[in-house]
Amino acid sequence: MFGRYEETVRAGEGVSAPPRAPGSLLTPTLLIFLTVSALVLTGGVVAVYFESASRGAGQALPGQLRNTYPTMPTAEWKAEAAKVATNLVYVRPDPTSMQYLSPGFIDLGDLLISTLVVKNSDVDPLLVAIDSRTGAVRWQTLIEMYPHKPSCATQAVNGLLPCIGGDAVHFFRLSDGTVDHALPVGEVSRVEVIGADVVTAGYREMSRGTPENLTARWHRTYPQEPGDCPGSGDSQQFGVTDRFIYFGSDVGAVVADAATGQQVIDSQLQGIAVYPGQGLVGRRCSGTTVETVVLDESGRTLRTHAGDGWPARPSLLTKQDRGPYVIGGRAYDFARGAEQWSVDADGARMVGDLILAVESGTMTGYNRNTGEQMWATATPGDPVTSDGERVLCSSDSGVTAVEMRTGRTAWTQHSVTSRGIAPAGTGFAEGTADSIIFYPPTGGAAHAPGPLTTGVAASENSAEGSRLVTKCGKVPVLRPVSYRTDTGALIVKFEIKAACSTGDVVSTSALRITVTAGGQVIASGVFDFGDSPMYLPRTDNSAGTTLREFRYPLGSFWQLPTGSGPSGDQVVECEDQGTSRGPERGEPPSTSAGGTPLTAVRSVLPAGKDSDTVSLAALRARADADKATVAADLADRWVPQISSKRVNLVAPDVDGQMVTWYATDILNQHLRMRLQYPNVRLVWSNEWRSFDLDGWWVTLAGVTSTDADSANRWCDSNGIPTDECFAKIVSNSRDSTGTTRYRR
């Protein structure tokens, strides 16, 4: 049955995804309110919501783009289905997408989850995890198609991603795609994670439980009566908040109390719109009569509104929001029900405080709190996502970014040929049947949409046209946004902001940029801007940030961060050590700097630090970080040992050159190998019984084998000298006897 996959697929195959960085913005605990699916903005029915209250004010909201796009992006990577196997298409892992073979993915931050389906076949599809930084397939594994189509949660729990497949919920390890365990389910088609709980839902039943027991909190069945509202019945409504869980088709959905599963209203609702911190709005129908019901947070019915107007579809709202709800272009106060304003905007979209209405080829922006028209423009397409300053609209001719305050077009990217774009990692990606294409941000970190002013006022107050910047005389402010590597360097993407409100022209011949975390140096190098000055935008009339990549070659970085983004304790220190030349003023480029990263001209440490001390601390930190993985995945198995060095050892390097090995040399060799071979790990011989000698830093290839000969063949195939690479068992359950097999 699976023969057509044999050459390319094995369950759980792939490279472990990197652990999420501590304090990363990508962690699920930061959720306030999330519209996961782009279909919420584009008018589709499938919608998933989450709430939590731990996100700090002003930060980007989950479901929003994590970074900004002031200028047009260009594609950074492309993950093609054909490179996995022939005759496959990408399909988002949810029932509606599976029914219509609609492309797409689930954004988990570091990973994008999709399925690859064989065209015109009933063969079980592949569940795939794609690295959002590089586009590489981290792992791939089969998932059952029958009796229930594959459907995955949009969050993980305890490092596991629950997905419905066949007649069970399978909990896939994010690290390698293997199934940790599976639990049988009834007639359900959706699964979701809320906090540490797992919710399953179908037309007859819903449950809330734990990863160990899907009904631990509650299990309820509901009358199987279809809703009375007009619709196809082919699409789903599904929502999860800390107050409500609802499920049904586009003609009506059961709404239940999230804590108990008790149905909160005896009729099914259509077009459900969630207002976090306030309640829920939805239509109900009886014969030809249509009315809209308003529920508060407890599920109590506050009031009804007669008429067939559609509730506006809200996104990017917080639990602190107290703005009005909107039905058929009329806004009402949630607490009292008083009408506040009305416009011709039935079925509008709501992005923060911006109401978007499309009619007769025109998109109009209204202020949600006042009803005032802010702007009108030719319809650029369907609104699909936002960075808090712009709304990205998708059409057959490309993606257009529209400024939320003025309605002006910021840019149009015509290379995006489908309407399937959605947030992905640090940016957004286009999902097509054949590929997933990532577009990186061109600006700094995104923030929640702020209060709106009218288009005229915004234009007058923005000092538009005043893009001229002048040399500041102070070093800029940098914040690490993401990390990646090439074969010989650590590449850091920084958000850069001028220290002066009038912007800056950075033209020094030597700018030291040092990144530390917890007092330990990650990377430190000197960069020369003399031949290519960096223009930083003003901060008095714009977002004032730009993104740029800096390349730290071996010898100028000491640690490899464990996630795609920075942790909260990372600090960037800049020092101008050179001579500034070039222009005193100018205008920042209209497009992002992008392109080739700027490479450090030399390594340099901050005053008071020496290389060997920093390197020894980095070795210790690296071995500590790797110890759990070694114990779980490598210990008591044959692995290739590719280096063993102690401080002051005199021995040849891999090129045969005799070297006195100091901590700096040992670290650089380990990092070079770590960049060259996947899954390399470092151990300290003192901490493992299978080593006789203390004081050795040992590098392991991280490829396990059942016998020593297989491990040694790995050394042969990689061309590593015989005295540098040989089979070894690392263990704390036995001594060194029989744990080493040298190559002949």
C-alpha positions, 0 to 999 in steps of 0.5 A: 500500500505504501510502496510508492513512498518507499524511496523517500519516506520513513515514519519519523524521518528527519532532523530534530527541530531546534528547541524553542528559545527561552522567552521567545515570542513564539511560545504558546503561553504568550497568547492573548487572542488568536485568529489562527486561520487566514480564513477569518479575514478572508470570509471563510467559515473555518475559524479557531480562536484562543485567549490568554492574558499574559501578553504584554501591552503593545506586543504583536498579538498571536495570529498577527504577523510577528514582524513588519513589512514597510517595504516589499519583501522578496522570497527567501526560501521555497519548499517544493512538494516534488522534492519530497516525492512525485505526484504530491500536493500540499494540503492544510491539515484540517477537514475542510481543506482535506475535502477540497484539497486546499493548500496551506499550513499550520504555523507553530513558529519554528515549524510549519505543519502541512500534509502532502497528499497523493493526487487522485489516490486514497493512499494515506498522506504524509504529515510534514514539518518544515523549518520556518527559517530555512524551508528544510523538511525537518521530519515526515511521517504517514498519517491515516486518512480513514475514517477521519481525515487528518486534522491537527491542532494549531498549538503543541502541548508538552512538545507534542502536536495532537492530530486526528488521523484514522480513528485516534488522536496521535500525539506527534513529537515535534522533535522528530515526528514520531508518535509518542502515543495515540488515544481512540476518539469517537465521531470527531473531526477537530482537535485543539490545544488550550493551555495544557488541555486538549479539546476534540469536537464533532457534530455529535459530541465535544470533549475536553481533557488532557494529553493522557485522557481526552475526556478527563474534564468533560464529555458531552453529546448534543442533538444532531439537528442541523442549523436552520440558517442558509448555507452549504453545510460543507464548511465548518465553524470551530472555535476555542476560547477560555469561555466558549467552545463551538463546533458545527457547519456554516449553517449553524454551530453548537456553542458550549461552556468551555469549563463544563461543556454545557450548551449555553444557548439552545439554538445553533449559531451562524457567523460566530464572532468572538469579542474576547473579554466581552462575549460572543455574537452570532446569527440564528434562524427559524424558517425565514426569520433571522436574528443576531444573538449577543451573549456575554462572557458567561454565556448569558443572552444579553439581547437579540437584534432583528434582521439578516445583517452579518456580524463583522468578523473581528481579529487582533482584539485583546481581552482589554478591548471594550469597543462596540460589536458590529452587525450589518454595518451598525455598531452597538455598545456591548454592555447596554446595547445602544446603537453608536453609529451605522454605515453601509458595511454589511459583512465587514472585517474588523482588524483591531479598531479598523473596520474594512468594508468592500463594495463595488470595487472599493475598500473603505476603512472606518474607525470602529469606535466612531464610525468615521470614514478614514479612507477609501481605495480601489479594492486591492484584494481580500484582507488576509493578515496584518502587521499592525500597521498594514493590512495585507490583501491577496488577489490573483495579481499578487499581495498588496500592503495597505496602510491601516491609517491612510489606505495608501498602498505601501507595496504590491508583490506580484510574484505571489500568485495564489491567495493562500498567504498566512503568518509563518515563523518570523514572516509570512508564506504563500501556500500552493499545491506545489510549494510553500514560499517564505517571505521574510519581514522588511521591518522591525518587530510588529506591535498590536494595532494602536488607536486610529486617527483619520486619514487626513490627520494621519497624513498631516501629522506624519511629516510625510516626505521628510525622509531625510536622515542625518548622522547621529553621532551615537551608536545605533540600538540593535535587537537580535530577531533571528539566527541561522547558520551557513557552513562557516558562520553564525548569521544574526538578523538584527532589528536596528534603530537609530539612537536619534529621532532624525535617523542616522548614517552609519559609515564607521570603518569599525563598529563592534557588535557583541551579543551576550546572553546571561553574561556569556558571549554569543558572538562579537565582531567588527563590521566595516560600513565605510564603503557602504553606509547604512541609512537608518530611518527617522523615528519621529515620523515612522516605525524607525526600524530596519532589518539587516543580517550580520555574519559572524565567521568561525572565531567570532562566535562562541555559542549557537543559540538553540532556537530561531529567535532570541531569548529574553536575556540577550543583550547587544552592545555596540562600540564605534572603534573606527573612523566615520567617513562618507555622507553626513545625510541622505535618505534610507532606501525605499526597499529593505537592505536584505541581500548578502549579510555583512561579514565581520572583518575581525573577531574582537571581545569586549574589554575585560574578556579573553578568548580562552576564558570565554571559550571554556565557558562556552564549552561548558555551556554547550556540554550542559545543553547537550547532556539531556539529548545525549542521555536520551538519544545517544547513550549506550549506543554506538556513535562516531566519536569525531574529536577528543581534545583537552586543553594544552594537548599537542596533536594534529588537526584534521589537516595534519597540522600540529596544534597546541589545543587551547580552549579557543581551538577546541571550541572552534573545531567543535563549532566547525563540526557542528556546522558541517554535520547534523546532530553533533553533540559535545560531552565532557569526559568527567561526566561519563563512566565509559571514559577512562581519562578526565578533562577531555572535550569529546565531539560525537556525530550524533548518528547512532548504530546498532554495531561498531562497524556501522559507526566506523563506516560513517567515519569512512564515508565522511573521509575523516582520518582513522585516529580522529573518528572511530566507534564509541559508546558513551554511557553511565551504566558501564565502564570503558570496557568494550566501549571503543572500536578503532578503525583499521 
